[in-house]
């Protein structure tokens, strides 16, 4: 089963949590509550991944929930 990818992204002067379809699940004034909301959504829908971006939109870090395929079997 493929992991669902959630993202914490800058949105103008705020931060949004985007679901697997790319639609905004929530919007927050600061980054920490957005990361917390993203973690909650990803944990509730395992297997999943939360990708957190910097204010300039580049990748910062990620969390993986559920079965992690690394290292692969075999």
C-alpha positions in Angstrom: 0.0 0.0 0.0 1.4 3.4 -1.0 1.9 6.0 1.7 -0.3 9.1 1.8 1.8 12.3 1.7 0.8 15.3 3.7 2.7 18.6 3.5 3.3 21.7 5.6 3.7 24.6 3.2 4.1 28.4 3.4 0.9 30.1 2.2 1.5 33.9 1.9 2.0 35.0 5.5 0.6 31.8 7.0 1.2 28.0 6.8 -1.1 25.4 5.4 -1.4 21.6 5.9 -2.1 20.0 2.5 -3.6 16.5 2.2 -2.7 13.8 -0.3 -4.9 15.4 -3.0 -3.1 18.7 -2.5 -6.1 20.5 -1.0 -5.7 22.5 2.2 -6.7 20.7 5.3 -6.0 23.6 7.6 -4.3 27.0 7.8 -2.2 28.4 10.7 -0.6 31.7 11.5 2.7 30.1 12.5 4.6 26.9 11.5 4.6 24.9 14.8 0.8 24.5 15.0 0.8 23.6 11.3 3.4 20.9 11.9 1.4 19.6 14.9 -1.8 19.5 12.8 0.0 17.7 9.9 1.5 15.1 12.3 -2.0 14.4 13.7 -3.5 14.0 10.2 -0.6 11.8 9.1 -0.7 9.6 12.2 -4.5 9.1 11.8 -4.1 7.9 8.2 -1.2 5.5 8.2 0.8 4.5 6.3 1.7 8.1 5.6 4.4 10.7 5.4 4.6 14.3 6.5 6.9 16.5 4.5 7.7 19.9 6.1 8.9 22.8 3.9 10.9 25.9 4.8 9.4 29.5 4.4 11.0 29.6 0.9 9.2 26.4 -0.1 12.2 24.1 -0.2 12.3 20.8 1.7 13.2 20.9 5.4 12.5 17.5 7.0 10.0 14.6 7.0 8.2 12.2 9.3 7.1 8.7 8.3 4.2 6.9 10.1 3.3 3.2 9.7 5.4 0.6 7.9 8.5 2.1 6.5 9.7 0.2 3.5 13.4 1.0 4.2 15.4 -1.1 4.3 13.6 -3.1 1.7 13.2 -6.9 2.1 15.4 -9.2 0.2 
